[in-house]
Amino acid sequence: MWTRHHKQRKFGRFVLPAITVAFLSYFGYHSIHGDLGLIATDEFERQRVARAAELSKLTERREALERQVQLLSDGSLEKDMLDETARYQLNVSRGDEIVIFNDYF
């Protein structure tokens, strides 16, 4: 009976480890630098914190405007608030007054 005897090749034993290293390198790189990787996650977190701060500022501004609107509404019309708003909008004051502009409108 004839049998073929193959010589063991030097590179044959490195094929599976080379494929494994390439596979792990590819996914390792994309887990750090990819669209959903660690670096992108840090950037998303920074944006979330910045936008949460902006949201709190806008919420405070909205609440202040709601308080002013409530003071000017028909049910609780206050003369001082109406006078102050009219003077600010029309840019009118008396000669004996000192005007300090507070930029809240």
Residue frames relative to the residue before (quaternion, step in Angstrom):
aa qw qx qy qz dx dy dz
M 1.0000 0.0000 0.0000 0.0000 0.00 0.00 0.00
W 0.3071 -0.7584 0.5543 0.1525 3.45 -0.91 1.00
T 0.0269 -0.7774 0.6282 0.0177 3.57 -0.95 0.80
R 0.3478 -0.7127 0.5652 0.2270 3.46 -1.10 0.67
H 0.1821 -0.7709 0.6040 0.0884 3.43 -0.88 0.89
H 0.1705 -0.8016 0.5666 0.0857 3.54 -0.50 1.20
K 0.4354 -0.6729 0.5408 0.2552 3.42 -1.10 0.80
Q 0.4434 -0.6770 0.5047 0.3007 3.62 -0.88 0.80
R 0.2995 -0.7627 0.5484 0.1666 3.53 -0.84 1.00
K 0.5553 -0.6350 0.4295 0.3225 3.53 -1.09 0.72
F 0.7261 0.4501 -0.2559 0.4525 3.58 0.96 -0.80
G 0.5235 0.6644 -0.4050 0.3471 3.61 1.14 -0.34
R 0.6960 0.4680 -0.2900 0.4609 3.57 0.98 -0.67
F 0.6656 0.5010 -0.3060 0.4608 3.61 1.26 -0.20
V 0.4636 0.7012 -0.4425 0.3124 3.61 1.22 -0.11
L 0.7078 0.4531 -0.2752 0.4669 3.61 0.71 -0.98
P 0.6651 0.4666 -0.3322 0.4792 3.67 0.85 -0.71
A 0.6343 0.5245 -0.3393 0.4555 3.62 1.02 -0.70
I 0.6471 0.4968 -0.3192 0.4822 3.60 0.98 -0.79
T 0.6443 0.5233 -0.3177 0.4584 3.59 1.01 -0.81
V 0.6589 0.4974 -0.3078 0.4729 3.59 0.94 -0.86
A 0.6473 0.5076 -0.3223 0.4685 3.60 0.95 -0.80
F 0.6451 0.5271 -0.3070 0.4602 3.58 0.96 -0.88
L 0.7034 0.4528 -0.2668 0.4786 3.60 0.83 -0.98
S 0.6259 0.5355 -0.3403 0.4535 3.60 1.04 -0.70
Y 0.6488 0.5278 -0.3130 0.4501 3.56 0.93 -0.92
F 0.7378 0.4060 -0.2410 0.4824 3.57 0.73 -1.02
G 0.6033 0.5493 -0.3589 0.4533 3.59 1.10 -0.55
Y 0.6454 0.5150 -0.3151 0.4679 3.58 0.96 -0.85
H 0.7226 0.4424 -0.2583 0.4642 3.58 0.82 -0.96
S 0.6044 0.5365 -0.3791 0.4506 3.61 1.13 -0.35
I 0.6978 0.4147 -0.2723 0.5167 3.60 1.20 -0.36
H 0.8249 0.2643 -0.1009 0.4895 3.59 0.74 -1.08
G 0.5080 0.6846 -0.4094 0.3252 3.61 1.20 -0.09
D 0.7426 -0.4093 0.2984 0.4381 3.56 -1.34 0.01
L 0.7738 0.2394 -0.1393 0.5696 3.59 1.10 -0.62
G 0.3765 0.7557 -0.4583 0.2776 3.59 1.20 0.49
L 0.7638 -0.3856 0.2722 0.4402 3.52 -1.35 -0.12
I 0.6580 0.5017 -0.3169 0.4635 3.60 0.94 -0.82
A 0.6607 0.4902 -0.3053 0.4796 3.60 0.94 -0.84
T 0.6261 0.5354 -0.3399 0.4536 3.59 1.04 -0.70
D 0.6318 0.5159 -0.3298 0.4753 3.59 1.02 -0.74
E 0.6519 0.5077 -0.3114 0.4694 3.58 0.97 -0.83
F 0.6341 0.5185 -0.3283 0.4705 3.60 0.99 -0.79
E 0.6515 0.5138 -0.3164 0.4599 3.59 0.99 -0.81
R 0.6378 0.5142 -0.3268 0.4712 3.61 1.00 -0.80
Q 0.6560 0.4974 -0.3109 0.4751 3.58 0.96 -0.81
R 0.6367 0.5335 -0.3326 0.4466 3.59 0.99 -0.78
V 0.6603 0.4987 -0.3067 0.4703 3.59 0.95 -0.87
A 0.6592 0.5048 -0.3119 0.4619 3.59 0.93 -0.88
R 0.6981 0.4627 -0.2815 0.4684 3.58 0.91 -0.84
A 0.5987 0.5341 -0.3683 0.4697 3.60 1.13 -0.51
A 0.6372 0.5087 -0.3254 0.4789 3.60 1.03 -0.76
E 0.6504 0.5061 -0.3111 0.4734 3.58 0.98 -0.83
L 0.6328 0.5315 -0.3253 0.4597 3.58 1.03 -0.78
S 0.6606 0.4982 -0.3225 0.4598 3.60 0.92 -0.81
K 0.6309 0.5182 -0.3360 0.4695 3.61 1.03 -0.73
L 0.6812 0.4830 -0.2923 0.4661 3.57 0.90 -0.90
T 0.6201 0.5342 -0.3416 0.4620 3.58 1.08 -0.67
E 0.6449 0.5083 -0.3182 0.4738 3.59 0.97 -0.83
R 0.6499 0.5110 -0.3161 0.4655 3.59 0.97 -0.86
R 0.6483 0.5150 -0.3177 0.4620 3.59 0.96 -0.84
E 0.6572 0.5064 -0.3137 0.4617 3.58 0.95 -0.85
A 0.6340 0.5185 -0.3299 0.4695 3.59 1.03 -0.76
L 0.6606 0.4923 -0.3052 0.4776 3.58 0.97 -0.81
E 0.6311 0.5224 -0.3363 0.4645 3.59 1.03 -0.71
R 0.6307 0.5159 -0.3351 0.4731 3.60 1.03 -0.72
Q 0.6552 0.4999 -0.3174 0.4691 3.60 0.96 -0.81
V 0.6468 0.5072 -0.3240 0.4684 3.57 0.95 -0.80
Q 0.6508 0.5085 -0.3288 0.4580 3.58 0.96 -0.78
L 0.6426 0.5112 -0.3278 0.4672 3.60 1.04 -0.68
L 0.7196 0.4227 -0.2463 0.4928 3.59 1.12 -0.61
S 0.4962 0.6701 -0.4417 0.3312 3.61 1.18 -0.10
D 0.6936 -0.5199 0.3179 0.3841 3.57 -1.24 0.46
G 0.6752 0.5290 -0.3111 0.4092 3.58 0.90 -0.84
S 0.8138 0.1376 -0.0576 0.5617 3.60 0.99 -0.71
L 0.1035 0.8273 -0.5407 0.1117 3.56 0.84 0.99
E 0.1120 -0.7895 0.6020 0.0415 3.55 -0.68 1.10
K 0.5020 -0.6940 0.4380 0.2728 3.53 -0.81 1.07
D 0.6438 0.5313 -0.3354 0.4367 3.60 0.95 -0.80
M 0.6736 0.4901 -0.2984 0.4659 3.55 0.90 -0.89
L 0.6438 0.5135 -0.3176 0.4701 3.56 0.99 -0.81
D 0.6549 0.5116 -0.3011 0.4677 3.57 0.97 -0.90
E 0.6631 0.5131 -0.2995 0.4553 3.58 0.91 -0.92
T 0.6717 0.4925 -0.2933 0.4693 3.58 0.91 -0.89
A 0.6569 0.5057 -0.3141 0.4626 3.59 0.93 -0.86
R 0.6577 0.5027 -0.3142 0.4648 3.60 0.91 -0.84
Y 0.6627 0.5014 -0.3121 0.4604 3.58 0.95 -0.82
Q 0.6955 0.4794 -0.2831 0.4542 3.58 0.87 -0.94
L 0.7456 0.3918 -0.2128 0.4953 3.58 0.98 -0.82
N 0.3348 -0.7658 0.4811 0.2646 3.57 1.30 -0.18
V 0.4386 0.6792 -0.4469 0.3828 3.56 0.92 1.02
S 0.1215 0.7668 -0.6272 0.0621 3.56 -1.09 0.75
R 0.5259 -0.6062 0.4851 0.3474 3.53 -1.29 0.31
G 0.6599 -0.5482 0.3552 0.3712 3.55 -1.25 0.41
D 0.7263 0.4341 -0.2451 0.4733 3.60 1.07 -0.66
E 0.5739 0.5989 -0.3761 0.4130 3.61 1.23 0.17
I 0.2773 -0.6982 0.6293 0.1989 3.51 -1.26 0.55
V 0.1986 -0.8034 0.5565 0.0743 3.57 -0.70 1.12
I 0.0483 -0.7561 0.6527 0.0004 3.54 -0.89 1.06
F 0.2529 -0.7870 0.5451 0.1399 3.55 -0.51 1.17
N 0.0902 -0.7589 0.6449 0.0043 3.48 -0.91 1.06
D 0.2857 -0.8178 0.4767 0.1491 3.57 -0.24 1.28
Y 0.2831 0.7610 -0.5369 0.2291 3.57 0.18 1.27
F 0.5918 0.5500 -0.3854 0.4457 3.62 1.17 0.07
